[in-house]
Amino acid sequence: MNLTELNRIATAMVAPGKGILAADESSGTIKKRFDAIGVESTETNRRDYREMLFRSNEAMSKYISGVILYDETIWQDAADGTPLVKLIEQNGAIPGIKVDEGTQSLPMCPGELVTVGLDKLAERLRKYYERGARFAKWRAVIDIGSGIPSMTAIGVNAHALARYAALCQAAQIVPIVEPEVLMDGDHDIDRCYDVTQRVLNETFQELRVQRVALEGMVLKPNMAISGKKCAKQASVEEVAEKTIRLLKACVPAAVPGIAFLSGGQSDEEATAHLNAMHKLGPLPWGLTFSYGRALQAAPQKAWSGKAENVAAGQRAFSHRARMNGLASRGEWQSSLEKKAA
């Protein structure tokens, strides 16, 4: 393992003003997104849509540091025969790959899930590296509800995340470690804070046990935020303050960077929260975004599967990427959204 090179890539992934595009929706998830805009989810349409994003030169070269790809996408070529990974590299961004294989019910723990995909992962990572991937992603899912999460669910998911991270580093691939505490429930921000603290502490404990070099990874956590169904939604300032307090308590300074997931927040919410956190600096690690829906909802709608809408889709993508790029420096203002509109 060349830790200097892993650290160089991890640092580039969280470079100031840039963040990571999560374009790794599974076939099932992208079908739902396409259904919403009336587009059939064929392999060609999925390719065309992602090609549109990767050819958005302004967004990709100025505001996107890396792209998380789905297994189908990393092997696809653009309409002109150029591998999609090459389009990403040509804009100075780093190709990455989602390597987990989704979730299964966790035995003896009703309502809880464990992420799977460790079998043969070493072999898959070798092939992904040859194709150009320099980082990977594995998502653990922790739900908040009555009597959950259990320490069993937190423990087995942290263990799997650390096993995955060690395998990545052995394959010279930077692991994005993503323990996501979901915001789907009716819990308040303090319950989210407490659960996320337990999850992060357990995750870093497992990473140490499995000898993962913290200098060669990126953390992708949720923010401390109210559940979607909670009657009292925390303010932007409270989300920022509690999230930073939580991260300072749990994340060692050796980690080069933290790239937040949006987790079901609206486009502007995710941007505003990230921006507010940068007002609380200086911070011990780089702090940026790794958004999927919060970067893609607008371009998907603008594109709607029509070739004549590609330029409109790219403009929408560039705008969202720029807004989040500004937020990752603490320079975003809501008035910039209105100007663009």
SULUR-V179546 format. One record per pair of residues at least 4 apart in sequence whose C-alpha atoms are under 8 Angstrom apart, sorted by the first residue. I is the first residue (numbers start at 1). J is the second residue. D is the distance in Angstrom with one decimal. If there is no record, write none. Layout:
{{I & J & D} {I & J & D}}
//
This chain:
{{1 & 169 & 6.5} {1 & 170 & 5.6} {1 & 171 & 7.4} {1 & 172 & 6.0} {2 & 6 & 6.5} {2 & 172 & 6.9} {3 & 7 & 6.0} {3 & 213 & 7.7} {3 & 215 & 7.5} {3 & 216 & 6.2} {4 & 8 & 6.2} {5 & 9 & 6.3} {6 & 10 & 6.1} {6 & 169 & 7.7} {6 & 172 & 6.8} {6 & 173 & 6.9} {6 & 174 & 5.8} {6 & 215 & 7.8} {6 & 216 & 4.9} {6 & 217 & 7.6} {7 & 11 & 6.0} {7 & 215 & 5.6} {7 & 216 & 4.6} {7 & 217 & 7.4} {7 & 256 & 7.3} {8 & 12 & 6.2} {9 & 13 & 6.2} {9 & 134 & 7.6} {9 & 174 & 7.2} {10 & 14 & 6.8} {10 & 174 & 6.5} {10 & 215 & 8.0} {10 & 216 & 6.1} {10 & 217 & 6.0} {10 & 218 & 6.2} {10 & 256 & 6.4} {10 & 257 & 7.2} {11 & 15 & 6.2} {11 & 256 & 5.7} {11 & 257 & 6.8} {11 & 286 & 7.8} {12 & 65 & 6.8} {13 & 18 & 7.7} {13 & 19 & 6.7} {13 & 20 & 6.9} {13 & 65 & 5.2} {13 & 66 & 6.1} {13 & 94 & 7.6} {14 & 18 & 6.5} {14 & 19 & 6.1} {14 & 20 & 7.9} {14 & 65 & 7.1} {14 & 256 & 7.7} {14 & 257 & 5.7} {14 & 258 & 7.2} {14 & 259 & 7.0} {14 & 286 & 5.7} {14 & 287 & 6.7} {14 & 288 & 6.1} {15 & 19 & 7.3} {15 & 65 & 7.2} {15 & 286 & 7.1} {16 & 286 & 7.3} {16 & 288 & 7.7} {16 & 325 & 7.9} {16 & 328 & 6.6} {16 & 329 & 6.3} {17 & 63 & 6.2} {17 & 288 & 7.8} {17 & 324 & 7.9} {17 & 325 & 4.4} {17 & 326 & 6.0} {17 & 327 & 7.7} {17 & 328 & 5.4} {17 & 329 & 5.7} {18 & 62 & 7.1} {18 & 63 & 4.3} {18 & 64 & 5.1} {18 & 65 & 5.4} {18 & 288 & 7.1} {18 & 289 & 8.0} {18 & 324 & 7.9} {18 & 325 & 5.2} {18 & 328 & 7.1} {19 & 63 & 6.4} {19 & 64 & 5.1} {19 & 65 & 5.3} {19 & 66 & 7.0} {19 & 259 & 7.2} {19 & 288 & 5.6} {19 & 289 & 5.0} {19 & 290 & 5.9} {19 & 324 & 7.7} {19 & 325 & 6.8} {19 & 328 & 7.8} {20 & 64 & 5.7} {20 & 65 & 5.6} {20 & 66 & 4.8} {20 & 67 & 5.6} {20 & 68 & 7.3} {20 & 259 & 7.5} {20 & 289 & 6.1} {20 & 290 & 4.4} {20 & 291 & 6.7} {21 & 64 & 6.6} {21 & 65 & 8.0} {21 & 66 & 6.3} {21 & 67 & 4.8} {21 & 68 & 6.3} {21 & 290 & 5.7} {21 & 291 & 5.7} {21 & 292 & 6.2} {21 & 295 & 7.3} {22 & 67 & 5.9} {22 & 68 & 4.9} {22 & 69 & 7.1} {22 & 290 & 6.0} {22 & 291 & 5.5} {22 & 292 & 4.5} {23 & 50 & 7.6} {23 & 67 & 6.5} {23 & 68 & 5.5} {23 & 69 & 5.4} {23 & 70 & 7.0} {23 & 292 & 6.1} {24 & 68 & 5.5} {24 & 69 & 4.5} {24 & 70 & 4.3} {24 & 97 & 7.5} {24 & 98 & 6.3} {24 & 292 & 8.0} {25 & 29 & 5.6} {25 & 30 & 5.6} {25 & 70 & 6.5} {26 & 30 & 6.2} {26 & 70 & 6.7} {27 & 31 & 6.1} {28 & 32 & 6.6} {29 & 33 & 6.5} {30 & 34 & 6.0} {30 & 41 & 7.3} {31 & 35 & 5.9} {31 & 40 & 7.6} {31 & 41 & 5.3} {32 & 36 & 6.4} {33 & 37 & 6.9} {34 & 38 & 6.0} {34 & 39 & 4.9} {34 & 40 & 6.5} {34 & 41 & 6.2} {35 & 39 & 5.8} {35 & 40 & 6.9} {35 & 41 & 7.7} {37 & 300 & 7.4} {37 & 301 & 6.2} {37 & 304 & 5.6} {38 & 304 & 7.0} {38 & 305 & 8.0} {39 & 45 & 8.0} {39 & 304 & 6.6} {39 & 305 & 5.7} {40 & 45 & 7.3} {41 & 45 & 6.2} {41 & 46 & 6.4} {42 & 46 & 6.2} {43 & 47 & 6.1} {44 & 48 & 6.0} {45 & 49 & 6.1} {45 & 305 & 7.1} {46 & 50 & 6.3} {47 & 51 & 5.9} {47 & 73 & 7.0} {47 & 76 & 7.2} {47 & 78 & 7.1} {48 & 52 & 6.1} {48 & 78 & 7.5} {48 & 79 & 7.6} {49 & 53 & 6.7} {49 & 300 & 7.9} {49 & 305 & 7.4} {50 & 54 & 6.2} {51 & 55 & 6.0} {51 & 78 & 6.3} {51 & 84 & 6.9} {52 & 56 & 6.5} {52 & 310 & 6.4} {52 & 313 & 7.6} {52 & 314 & 6.7} {53 & 313 & 8.0} {53 & 314 & 6.4} {53 & 317 & 7.1} {54 & 60 & 6.7} {54 & 84 & 7.6} {54 & 87 & 6.2} {54 & 88 & 5.9} {55 & 60 & 7.6} {55 & 87 & 6.8} {55 & 88 & 8.0} {56 & 60 & 6.0} {56 & 314 & 5.5} {56 & 315 & 8.0} {56 & 317 & 7.6} {56 & 318 & 7.0} {57 & 61 & 5.8} {57 & 91 & 6.5} {58 & 62 & 5.9} {58 & 63 & 7.9} {58 & 318 & 6.5} {59 & 63 & 5.4} {59 & 64 & 6.4} {59 & 317 & 7.0} {59 & 318 & 4.5} {59 & 319 & 7.8} {59 & 321 & 5.9} {59 & 322 & 6.9} {60 & 64 & 4.8} {60 & 65 & 7.5} {60 & 88 & 7.6} {60 & 91 & 5.9} {60 & 92 & 7.6} {60 & 93 & 6.8} {61 & 65 & 7.9} {61 & 91 & 4.9} {61 & 92 & 5.9} {61 & 93 & 6.9} {62 & 322 & 8.0} {63 & 321 & 5.8} {63 & 322 & 6.1} {63 & 324 & 7.9} {63 & 325 & 5.4} {64 & 93 & 6.4} {64 & 321 & 7.1} {65 & 92 & 7.5} {65 & 93 & 4.8} {65 & 94 & 6.2} {66 & 88 & 7.9} {66 & 93 & 4.8} {66 & 94 & 4.3} {66 & 95 & 5.7} {66 & 96 & 6.8} {67 & 88 & 7.5} {67 & 93 & 7.2} {67 & 94 & 6.3} {67 & 95 & 5.2} {67 & 96 & 5.7} {67 & 97 & 7.9} {68 & 95 & 6.5} {68 & 96 & 4.5} {68 & 97 & 5.0} {68 & 98 & 6.2} {68 & 136 & 7.3} {68 & 137 & 7.4} {69 & 73 & 6.0} {69 & 74 & 6.0} {69 & 95 & 7.2} {69 & 96 & 5.8} {69 & 97 & 4.6} {69 & 98 & 6.1} {70 & 74 & 6.4} {70 & 97 & 6.0} {70 & 98 & 5.7} {71 & 75 & 7.0} {71 & 97 & 7.0} {71 & 98 & 7.1} {71 & 99 & 7.7} {72 & 76 & 6.6} {73 & 84 & 7.4} {74 & 84 & 6.8} {74 & 85 & 6.4} {74 & 97 & 7.4} {74 & 131 & 7.6} {75 & 83 & 7.4} {75 & 84 & 7.7} {75 & 131 & 7.8} {76 & 83 & 6.1} {76 & 84 & 6.1} {77 & 81 & 5.2} {77 & 82 & 5.2} {77 & 83 & 4.0} {77 & 84 & 5.3} {78 & 82 & 5.2} {78 & 83 & 5.9} {78 & 84 & 5.7} {82 & 86 & 6.7} {82 & 87 & 7.2} {83 & 87 & 6.9} {84 & 88 & 6.6} {85 & 89 & 6.3} {85 & 95 & 6.1} {85 & 131 & 7.8} {85 & 132 & 6.8} {86 & 90 & 5.9} {87 & 91 & 6.7} {88 & 92 & 6.8} {88 & 93 & 5.5} {88 & 94 & 6.6} {88 & 95 & 6.4} {89 & 93 & 5.2} {89 & 94 & 6.0} {89 & 95 & 7.0} {94 & 133 & 7.5} {94 & 134 & 6.8} {94 & 135 & 7.9} {95 & 132 & 6.6} {95 & 133 & 5.0} {95 & 134 & 6.2} {95 & 135 & 7.1} {96 & 132 & 8.0} {96 & 133 & 4.7} {96 & 134 & 5.7} {96 & 135 & 4.6} {96 & 136 & 5.2} {96 & 137 & 7.6} {97 & 128 & 7.5} {97 & 133 & 6.3} {97 & 135 & 6.5} {97 & 136 & 4.7} {97 & 137 & 6.2} {98 & 136 & 5.6} {98 & 137 & 4.6} {98 & 138 & 6.2} {99 & 117 & 7.2} {99 & 121 & 7.7} {99 & 136 & 6.5} {99 & 137 & 6.0} {99 & 138 & 6.0} {100 & 115 & 6.9} {100 & 116 & 6.1} {100 & 117 & 5.0} {100 & 118 & 7.5} {100 & 137 & 7.3} {100 & 138 & 5.1} {100 & 139 & 6.9} {101 & 115 & 7.1} {101 & 116 & 5.5} {101 & 117 & 4.8} {102 & 115 & 5.6} {102 & 116 & 6.0} {102 & 117 & 7.5} {103 & 113 & 6.0} {103 & 114 & 5.4} {103 & 115 & 4.3} {103 & 116 & 5.9} {104 & 113 & 5.5} {104 & 114 & 5.5} {104 & 115 & 6.4} {104 & 116 & 7.1} {105 & 109 & 7.9} {105 & 110 & 7.7} {105 & 111 & 7.3} {105 & 112 & 6.1} {105 & 113 & 4.6} {105 & 114 & 6.3} {106 & 110 & 7.2} {106 & 111 & 7.9} {106 & 112 & 5.6} {106 & 113 & 4.9} {106 & 114 & 5.5} {106 & 153 & 7.3} {109 & 150 & 7.6} {109 & 152 & 7.7} {109 & 153 & 7.4} {112 & 142 & 7.4} {112 & 143 & 7.0} {112 & 148 & 7.8} {112 & 149 & 7.3} {112 & 153 & 6.6} {113 & 141 & 6.8} {113 & 142 & 7.4} {113 & 153 & 7.0} {114 & 140 & 7.0} {114 & 141 & 7.2} {114 & 153 & 7.0} {114 & 156 & 7.1} {114 & 157 & 5.9} {115 & 139 & 7.1} {115 & 140 & 5.7} {115 & 141 & 7.4} {115 & 157 & 6.7} {115 & 160 & 7.5} {116 & 160 & 7.9} {117 & 121 & 6.7} {118 & 160 & 7.6} {118 & 163 & 7.8} {118 & 164 & 6.6} {120 & 124 & 6.5} {121 & 125 & 6.0} {121 & 164 & 7.9} {121 & 167 & 7.5} {122 & 126 & 6.5} {122 & 167 & 6.1} {122 & 168 & 7.6} {122 & 171 & 7.2} {123 & 127 & 6.7} {124 & 128 & 6.2} {125 & 129 & 6.0} {125 & 168 & 6.9} {125 & 171 & 6.4} {125 & 173 & 7.8} {126 & 130 & 6.4} {126 & 171 & 6.3} {127 & 131 & 6.3} {128 & 132 & 6.4} {128 & 133 & 5.5} {129 & 133 & 4.8} {129 & 134 & 6.3} {129 & 171 & 7.7} {129 & 172 & 8.0} {129 & 173 & 7.3} {133 & 173 & 7.5} {134 & 172 & 7.5} {134 & 173 & 5.0} {134 & 174 & 6.3} {135 & 168 & 7.9} {135 & 173 & 4.8} {135 & 174 & 4.3} {135 & 175 & 5.7} {135 & 176 & 7.1} {136 & 168 & 7.3} {136 & 173 & 6.7} {136 & 174 & 6.2} {136 & 175 & 5.1} {136 & 176 & 5.9} {137 & 175 & 6.0} {137 & 176 & 4.7} {137 & 177 & 6.5} {137 & 178 & 7.1} {138 & 161 & 6.8} {138 & 164 & 7.4} {138 & 175 & 7.8} {138 & 176 & 6.7} {138 & 177 & 6.1} {138 & 178 & 6.0} {139 & 161 & 7.8} {139 & 177 & 7.1} {139 & 178 & 4.7} {139 & 179 & 6.0} {139 & 180 & 6.8} {140 & 157 & 5.9} {140 & 158 & 7.8} {140 & 161 & 7.2} {140 & 178 & 6.1} {140 & 179 & 4.7} {140 & 180 & 5.8} {141 & 157 & 7.9} {141 & 179 & 6.3} {141 & 180 & 5.1} {141 & 181 & 6.2} {141 & 182 & 7.0} {142 & 149 & 6.6} {142 & 153 & 7.4} {142 & 154 & 7.1} {142 & 179 & 7.3} {142 & 180 & 6.0} {142 & 181 & 4.7} {142 & 182 & 6.2} {143 & 148 & 6.9} {143 & 149 & 6.1} {143 & 181 & 5.9} {143 & 182 & 5.4} {143 & 183 & 8.0} {143 & 184 & 7.9} {144 & 148 & 5.6} {144 & 149 & 5.8} {144 & 181 & 7.3} {144 & 182 & 6.9} {144 & 183 & 7.9} {144 & 185 & 6.5} {144 & 187 & 7.4} {144 & 192 & 7.8} {144 & 195 & 7.8} {145 & 149 & 7.0} {145 & 185 & 6.7} {145 & 187 & 7.8} {149 & 153 & 6.4} {149 & 154 & 6.9} {149 & 195 & 7.8} {150 & 154 & 6.5} {151 & 155 & 5.8} {152 & 156 & 6.1} {153 & 157 & 6.1} {154 & 158 & 6.1} {154 & 198 & 7.9} {154 & 199 & 6.0} {154 & 202 & 7.2} {155 & 159 & 6.1} {155 & 202 & 6.7} {155 & 203 & 7.9} {156 & 160 & 6.2} {157 & 161 & 6.1} {157 & 179 & 7.9} {158 & 162 & 6.2} {158 & 179 & 7.6} {158 & 199 & 7.5} {158 & 202 & 6.3} {158 & 203 & 4.6} {158 & 206 & 6.3} {159 & 163 & 6.2} {159 & 203 & 7.2} {159 & 206 & 5.7} {159 & 207 & 7.9} {160 & 164 & 6.1} {161 & 165 & 6.1} {161 & 177 & 6.4} {161 & 178 & 7.7} {161 & 179 & 7.9} {161 & 203 & 7.4} {161 & 207 & 7.9} {162 & 166 & 6.2} {162 & 203 & 7.2} {162 & 206 & 5.8} {162 & 207 & 4.8} {162 & 210 & 6.4} {162 & 212 & 7.2} {163 & 167 & 6.3} {163 & 207 & 7.9} {163 & 210 & 6.8} {164 & 168 & 6.2} {164 & 175 & 7.7} {165 & 169 & 6.3} {165 & 174 & 7.8} {165 & 175 & 5.2} {165 & 176 & 7.7} {165 & 177 & 7.1} {165 & 207 & 7.7} {165 & 212 & 6.6} {165 & 217 & 7.9} {166 & 170 & 6.2} {166 & 210 & 6.7} {166 & 211 & 7.1} {166 & 212 & 5.3} {167 & 171 & 6.3} {168 & 172 & 6.3} {168 & 173 & 4.9} {168 & 174 & 6.3} {168 & 175 & 5.8} {169 & 173 & 5.2} {169 & 174 & 6.0} {169 & 175 & 7.0} {169 & 212 & 7.5} {169 & 216 & 7.5} {174 & 216 & 6.0} {174 & 217 & 5.4} {174 & 218 & 7.4} {175 & 216 & 7.6} {175 & 217 & 5.2} {175 & 218 & 6.4} {176 & 217 & 6.0} {176 & 218 & 4.8} {176 & 219 & 5.7} {176 & 220 & 6.3} {177 & 217 & 7.3} {177 & 218 & 6.3} {177 & 219 & 4.9} {177 & 220 & 5.8} {177 & 221 & 8.0} {178 & 219 & 6.2} {178 & 220 & 4.5} {178 & 221 & 5.7} {179 & 199 & 7.2} {179 & 200 & 7.5} {179 & 203 & 7.8} {179 & 220 & 7.0} {179 & 221 & 5.8} {179 & 222 & 7.7} {180 & 220 & 7.9} {180 & 221 & 5.8} {180 & 222 & 5.5} {181 & 192 & 7.5} {181 & 195 & 7.6} {181 & 196 & 6.3} {181 & 221 & 7.9} {181 & 222 & 6.2} {182 & 222 & 7.7} {182 & 227 & 7.9} {182 & 263 & 7.0} {183 & 225 & 7.2} {183 & 226 & 6.8} {183 & 227 & 4.5} {183 & 228 & 5.9} {183 & 263 & 6.9} {183 & 264 & 7.5} {184 & 227 & 5.5} {184 & 228 & 5.4} {184 & 229 & 6.9} {185 & 227 & 4.8} {185 & 228 & 6.0} {185 & 229 & 5.6} {185 & 230 & 7.1} {186 & 226 & 7.7} {186 & 227 & 5.0} {186 & 228 & 6.3} {186 & 229 & 4.2} {186 & 230 & 4.1} {186 & 231 & 7.5} {187 & 191 & 6.1} {187 & 192 & 7.0} {187 & 226 & 6.3} {187 & 227 & 5.1} {187 & 229 & 7.5} {187 & 230 & 5.7} {188 & 192 & 6.6} {188 & 225 & 7.4} {188 & 226 & 4.6} {188 & 227 & 6.0} {188 & 230 & 6.0} {188 & 232 & 7.2} {188 & 233 & 7.6} {188 & 234 & 8.0} {189 & 193 & 6.1} {189 & 224 & 6.1} {189 & 225 & 4.8} {189 & 226 & 4.2} {189 & 227 & 7.1} {189 & 233 & 7.9} {189 & 234 & 6.6} {189 & 239 & 7.8} {190 & 194 & 6.2} {190 & 224 & 7.8} {190 & 226 & 7.9} {191 & 195 & 6.2} {192 & 196 & 5.9} {192 & 224 & 5.7} {192 & 225 & 6.4} {192 & 226 & 6.9} {192 & 227 & 7.7} {193 & 197 & 6.0} {193 & 224 & 5.3} {193 & 225 & 7.6} {193 & 242 & 7.4} {193 & 243 & 7.7} {193 & 246 & 7.0} {194 & 198 & 6.4} {195 & 199 & 6.2} {196 & 200 & 6.0} {196 & 222 & 8.0} {196 & 224 & 7.4} {197 & 201 & 6.1} {197 & 246 & 6.6} {197 & 250 & 6.8} {198 & 202 & 6.1} {199 & 203 & 6.1} {200 & 204 & 6.2} {200 & 250 & 6.2} {200 & 251 & 7.6} {201 & 205 & 6.2} {201 & 250 & 5.9} {202 & 206 & 6.3} {203 & 207 & 6.2} {204 & 208 & 6.2} {204 & 251 & 7.7} {205 & 209 & 6.4} {206 & 210 & 6.2} {207 & 211 & 6.2} {207 & 212 & 5.3} {207 & 214 & 8.0} {208 & 212 & 6.0} {208 & 213 & 8.0} {213 & 217 & 7.3} {214 & 254 & 5.8} {214 & 255 & 5.1} {214 & 256 & 7.9} {215 & 254 & 5.4} {215 & 255 & 5.1} {215 & 256 & 5.9} {216 & 255 & 7.3} {216 & 256 & 7.4} {217 & 255 & 6.5} {217 & 256 & 7.1} {217 & 257 & 7.8} {218 & 255 & 6.6} {218 & 256 & 6.6} {218 & 257 & 5.4} {218 & 258 & 5.8} {218 & 259 & 7.1} {219 & 255 & 7.7} {219 & 257 & 6.6} {219 & 258 & 4.8} {219 & 259 & 6.3} {219 & 260 & 8.0} {220 & 258 & 5.8} {220 & 259 & 4.9} {220 & 260 & 5.2} {220 & 261 & 6.2} {220 & 290 & 7.3} {221 & 258 & 7.4} {221 & 259 & 7.1} {221 & 260 & 5.4} {221 & 261 & 6.2} {222 & 260 & 6.0} {222 & 261 & 5.7} {222 & 262 & 7.2} {222 & 263 & 6.8} {223 & 239 & 7.2} {223 & 243 & 5.6} {223 & 260 & 7.0} {223 & 261 & 7.8} {224 & 239 & 5.8} {224 & 240 & 7.9} {224 & 242 & 6.2} {224 & 243 & 4.9} {224 & 246 & 7.8} {225 & 234 & 6.8} {225 & 239 & 5.7} {226 & 230 & 6.3} {226 & 232 & 7.5} {226 & 233 & 5.6} {226 & 234 & 6.0} {227 & 233 & 7.8} {234 & 238 & 6.0} {234 & 239 & 6.3} {235 & 239 & 6.3} {236 & 240 & 6.2} {236 & 269 & 7.9} {236 & 272 & 6.9} {236 & 273 & 5.6} {236 & 276 & 7.1} {237 & 241 & 6.1} {237 & 273 & 7.6} {237 & 276 & 6.5} {238 & 242 & 6.0} {239 & 243 & 5.9} {239 & 273 & 6.8} {240 & 244 & 6.2} {240 & 273 & 5.9} {240 & 274 & 7.3} {240 & 276 & 5.7} {240 & 277 & 4.8} {241 & 245 & 6.2} {241 & 277 & 6.9} {241 & 280 & 7.5} {242 & 246 & 6.0} {243 & 247 & 6.2} {243 & 277 & 7.9} {244 & 248 & 6.1} {244 & 277 & 6.7} {244 & 280 & 7.8} {245 & 249 & 6.3} {246 & 250 & 6.3} {247 & 251 & 5.3} {248 & 252 & 7.7} {251 & 255 & 7.3} {253 & 284 & 5.4} {253 & 285 & 6.1} {254 & 285 & 7.9} {255 & 285 & 6.5} {256 & 285 & 5.4} {256 & 286 & 6.2} {257 & 285 & 4.9} {257 & 286 & 4.2} {257 & 287 & 5.8} {257 & 288 & 7.7} {258 & 285 & 6.9} {258 & 286 & 6.1} {258 & 287 & 4.9} {258 & 288 & 6.3} {258 & 289 & 7.9} {259 & 287 & 5.9} {259 & 288 & 4.7} {259 & 289 & 4.5} {259 & 290 & 5.2} {260 & 287 & 7.8} {260 & 288 & 6.4} {260 & 289 & 4.8} {260 & 290 & 5.4} {260 & 291 & 7.2} {261 & 289 & 6.6} {261 & 290 & 5.3} {261 & 291 & 5.4} {261 & 292 & 7.7} {262 & 266 & 8.0} {262 & 270 & 5.8} {262 & 289 & 7.9} {262 & 290 & 7.5} {262 & 291 & 5.5} {262 & 292 & 7.2} {262 & 293 & 7.5} {262 & 294 & 6.4} {264 & 293 & 7.6} {264 & 294 & 7.9} {265 & 269 & 5.9} {265 & 270 & 5.7} {265 & 294 & 7.2} {266 & 270 & 6.2} {266 & 294 & 6.3} {267 & 271 & 6.5} {267 & 293 & 7.7} {267 & 294 & 4.4} {267 & 295 & 6.9} {267 & 297 & 7.9} {267 & 320 & 7.9} {268 & 272 & 6.0} {268 & 294 & 7.9} {269 & 273 & 6.1} {270 & 274 & 6.4} {270 & 294 & 7.0} {271 & 275 & 6.2} {271 & 323 & 7.0} {271 & 324 & 5.5} {271 & 327 & 6.0} {271 & 332 & 7.9} {272 & 276 & 6.2} {272 & 327 & 7.1} {272 & 332 & 7.6} {272 & 334 & 7.8} {273 & 277 & 6.4} {274 & 278 & 6.7} {274 & 288 & 7.2} {274 & 289 & 7.6} {274 & 324 & 7.9} {274 & 327 & 5.8} {274 & 328 & 6.4} {274 & 330 & 7.7} {275 & 279 & 7.0} {275 & 326 & 7.6} {275 & 327 & 4.1} {275 & 328 & 6.1} {275 & 329 & 7.1} {275 & 330 & 4.6} {275 & 331 & 6.9} {275 & 332 & 6.2} {276 & 280 & 7.2} {276 & 327 & 7.9} {276 & 330 & 6.7} {277 & 281 & 7.4} {277 & 330 & 7.5} {278 & 282 & 7.8} {278 & 287 & 7.9} {278 & 327 & 7.6} {278 & 328 & 6.9} {278 & 329 & 6.4} {278 & 330 & 4.8} {279 & 330 & 6.0} {283 & 287 & 8.0} {287 & 328 & 6.7} {288 & 328 & 5.1} {289 & 324 & 7.2} {289 & 328 & 7.2} {291 & 295 & 5.8} {292 & 296 & 6.1} {293 & 297 & 5.3} {294 & 320 & 7.9} {295 & 299 & 7.8} {295 & 317 & 6.6} {295 & 320 & 5.7} {295 & 321 & 6.5} {296 & 300 & 5.9} {296 & 317 & 6.7} {297 & 301 & 6.3} {298 & 302 & 6.2} {298 & 313 & 7.6} {298 & 316 & 5.8} {298 & 317 & 6.9} {298 & 320 & 7.8} {299 & 303 & 5.9} {299 & 312 & 7.5} {299 & 313 & 4.3} {299 & 314 & 6.5} {299 & 315 & 7.6} {299 & 316 & 4.9} {299 & 317 & 5.1} {300 & 304 & 5.9} {300 & 313 & 6.6} {301 & 313 & 7.6} {302 & 309 & 6.7} {302 & 312 & 5.9} {302 & 313 & 4.9} {302 & 316 & 7.0} {303 & 307 & 7.7} {303 & 309 & 4.9} {303 & 310 & 5.7} {303 & 312 & 6.5} {303 & 313 & 4.7} {304 & 309 & 7.4} {305 & 309 & 7.7} {306 & 310 & 7.1} {309 & 313 & 6.1} {310 & 314 & 6.2} {311 & 315 & 6.2} {312 & 316 & 6.3} {313 & 317 & 6.2} {314 & 318 & 6.0} {315 & 319 & 6.2} {316 & 320 & 6.4} {317 & 321 & 6.1} {318 & 322 & 5.9} {319 & 323 & 6.2} {319 & 340 & 7.7} {320 & 324 & 6.2} {321 & 325 & 6.0} {322 & 326 & 6.1} {323 & 327 & 6.2} {323 & 332 & 6.4} {323 & 336 & 7.9} {323 & 337 & 7.8} {324 & 328 & 6.1} {324 & 332 & 7.7} {325 & 329 & 6.9} {326 & 330 & 6.3} {326 & 331 & 4.9} {326 & 332 & 5.0} {327 & 331 & 5.5} {327 & 332 & 4.8} {332 & 336 & 7.4} {333 & 337 & 7.6} {334 & 338 & 7.0} {335 & 339 & 6.3} {336 & 340 & 6.4} {337 & 341 & 6.3}}
//
